[in-house]
Amino acid sequence: MPSHDALLRSYMQSVGIESWRQLARRCGVSARAVQLVRRGEADQLRTRAAQQLAAGLAVDLPTFLGDFGRLDLPRSPRDRDALWAECRRLQQQLDEQKALLTAQFRTQTAGQLLALLVQAPTLREAALKNPALKAASFVHLLAPLESLMADWGYRTIGAVWQPVSFDPDLHQPDSEKIVPGEAVYVRFVGYRSDDGAVLCKAKVSRTLPGGSP
């Protein structure tokens, strides 16, 4: 693959940059990003990194990508301006779609947790004013949370106070002396996704609450 070092150095000299390290530091990008530019693979850069490098070299983004990327970009100023305008339009469209999806996600999530959101403040006040109020009064509020986690594709790791065989990939022990395969109890459940990725490990102990074996 041909090197773009000579062209890149000419751009760097015009803005007073003397080394690859200085280029990365001034533009706020990684050394790997500079390596991609030197290899003519600027089209693989993240948008922000490409923008920062173009700005640091005092060239517009289409010119930068045309000189140091593998994209066949227009060279005439008129065509570049049209391309740049289209890029801005698409970026704005993506930003609007992101905002819409975020709003929809928040609305749907709030709807699923509505019962909890409505009742929790009142029950909290009741508990503060009446310490004798039984915890069982609050148990039904957990249903929306459990339903939400299921809808998102998460399932629990273990069951509260149930014995399991210690697995360091799934369990967080309360003692460094617990070894793989040892019998332990789940104090707090963990969660993992349907594809097996662990969101949080289950917290386990050798004993049950109160010190019972």
C-alpha positions in Angstrom: 0.0 0.0 0.0 1.6 3.4 -1.0 2.5 5.7 1.8 1.0 9.2 2.0 3.8 10.5 4.2 5.1 13.0 1.7 1.7 14.6 1.1 0.9 14.6 4.8 4.2 16.2 5.7 3.6 19.0 3.2 0.3 19.8 4.9 2.0 19.6 8.4 4.7 22.0 7.4 2.2 24.5 6.2 0.7 24.7 9.7 4.0 24.3 11.6 3.7 20.7 12.7 7.0 18.9 12.8 6.3 15.3 13.8 3.6 12.6 13.8 3.3 12.8 17.6 2.9 16.6 17.5 0.1 16.1 14.8 -1.7 13.6 17.0 -1.4 15.9 20.1 -2.4 19.1 18.4 -5.4 17.5 16.7 -6.4 15.5 19.8 -6.4 12.1 18.1 -4.7 8.8 18.8 -1.4 7.7 17.2 -3.4 5.0 15.4 -5.5 7.7 13.7 -2.4 9.3 12.3 -1.2 5.9 11.1 -4.5 5.5 9.2 -3.9 8.8 7.5 -0.3 7.9 6.6 -1.6 4.7 5.0 -4.3 6.5 3.0 -7.1 5.0 5.1 -8.6 8.2 6.5 -12.0 7.0 5.4 -11.8 4.5 8.3 -11.5 7.2 10.9 -14.4 8.1 13.1 -16.1 11.3 11.9 -14.9 13.4 14.8 -11.3 12.3 14.4 -11.4 13.1 10.7 -12.8 16.5 11.4 -10.2 17.2 14.0 -7.3 16.2 11.7 -8.7 18.2 8.8 -9.1 21.2 11.0 -5.6 20.8 12.4 -4.1 20.6 8.9 -6.2 23.6 7.8 -8.1 21.8 5.0 -11.8 21.1 4.5 -13.0 17.6 5.3 -13.8 16.5 1.7 -10.3 17.5 0.6 -8.7 15.7 3.6 -10.7 12.5 2.8 -10.0 12.8 -0.9 -6.2 13.1 -0.3 -5.8 10.5 2.5 -8.8 8.2 2.0 -9.9 5.6 -0.5 -13.1 7.4 -1.4 -13.4 8.8 -4.9 -14.5 12.3 -3.9 -15.1 15.3 -6.2 -12.2 17.7 -6.7 -13.9 20.8 -8.0 -14.9 23.4 -5.3 -18.5 23.4 -6.5 -18.8 19.6 -6.3 -17.1 19.5 -2.9 -19.4 22.2 -1.5 -22.4 20.2 -2.7 -21.0 17.0 -1.1 -20.3 18.9 2.1 -23.8 20.3 2.2 -25.2 16.7 1.7 -23.0 15.5 4.6 -24.4 18.2 6.9 -27.9 17.3 5.8 -27.4 13.7 6.6 -25.8 14.4 9.9 -28.7 16.6 10.9 -31.1 13.9 9.8 -29.2 11.4 12.0 -29.2 13.8 15.0 -33.0 14.2 14.6 -33.6 10.5 14.4 -31.4 9.9 17.5 -33.4 12.5 19.4 -36.7 11.0 18.3 -35.6 7.4 19.2 -34.3 8.7 22.6 -37.6 10.4 23.3 -39.5 7.2 22.3 -37.3 5.0 24.5 -37.8 7.3 27.5 -41.6 7.4 27.0 -41.9 3.6 26.6 -39.7 3.0 29.6 -41.6 5.5 31.8 -44.8 3.8 30.7 -43.6 0.4 31.8 -42.5 1.8 35.2 -45.5 4.0 35.7 -47.0 2.0 38.5 -43.7 2.1 40.4 -43.2 5.8 39.6 -46.6 6.7 40.9 -46.8 4.6 44.0 -43.2 4.7 45.3 -43.1 8.3 46.6 -46.3 7.7 48.6 -45.2 4.4 50.0 -41.8 5.9 50.9 -43.6 8.6 53.0 -45.8 6.0 54.6 -42.8 3.9 55.5 -41.0 6.9 57.0 -44.0 7.8 59.1 -44.8 4.2 60.1 -41.6 2.1 60.6 -43.7 -0.9 61.4 -45.1 -1.1 57.8 -44.2 -4.5 56.4 -41.9 -4.9 53.5 -44.4 -7.1 51.9 -46.4 -4.0 51.0 -43.7 -3.0 48.5 -43.1 -6.4 46.8 -45.7 -5.9 44.1 -43.8 -2.8 42.9 -40.9 -5.0 41.7 -43.1 -6.5 38.9 -42.6 -3.6 36.5 -38.9 -3.7 36.9 -38.7 -7.5 36.3 -40.9 -7.1 33.3 -38.7 -4.3 31.9 -35.5 -6.4 32.3 -37.2 -9.3 30.5 -38.3 -7.1 27.7 -34.8 -5.8 27.3 -33.5 -9.4 27.0 -31.9 -9.7 30.5 -32.3 -12.6 32.9 -31.2 -13.1 36.4 -28.1 -14.9 37.5 -29.1 -17.1 40.4 -32.0 -16.8 42.9 -31.8 -15.0 46.3 -30.5 -17.2 49.1 -30.3 -20.3 46.9 -27.1 -22.4 46.8 -24.9 -22.4 43.7 -21.5 -23.6 42.7 -19.1 -20.6 42.6 -18.3 -19.4 39.1 -16.0 -16.4 39.0 -17.4 -15.4 35.6 -20.9 -15.1 37.0 -20.4 -14.5 40.7 -18.8 -11.8 42.9 -17.7 -13.3 46.2 -17.6 -11.5 49.5 -14.3 -13.2 50.4 -11.1 -13.7 48.3 -10.8 -17.2 49.8 -13.8 -18.6 47.9 -12.6 -20.9 45.1 -14.3 -22.0 41.9 -16.7 -24.9 42.4 -17.2 -24.1 46.1 -20.8 -24.1 47.4 -22.0 -20.6 48.1 -25.3 -18.7 48.5 -26.7 -15.9 46.4 -27.1 -12.7 48.4 -28.0 -10.5 45.5 -28.8 -11.7 42.0 -26.9 -10.6 38.9 -28.1 -10.1 35.3 -26.9 -11.2 31.9 -28.3 -10.7 28.5 -29.8 -13.5 26.3 -26.5 -13.6 24.3 -24.6 -14.4 27.6 -23.0 -10.9 28.2 -22.9 -10.3 32.0 -24.4 -6.9 33.0 -23.6 -7.5 36.7 -22.4 -10.5 38.6 -24.5 -12.1 41.4 -23.1 -11.4 44.9 -22.4 -14.6 46.8 -21.3 -15.6 50.2 -20.5 -18.8 52.1 -23.3 -18.1 54.6 -26.9 -16.9 54.5 -27.9 -13.7 56.3 -27.6 -14.1 60.0 -24.7 -16.4 59.7 -26.7 -19.6 58.9 -24.7 -22.2 56.9 
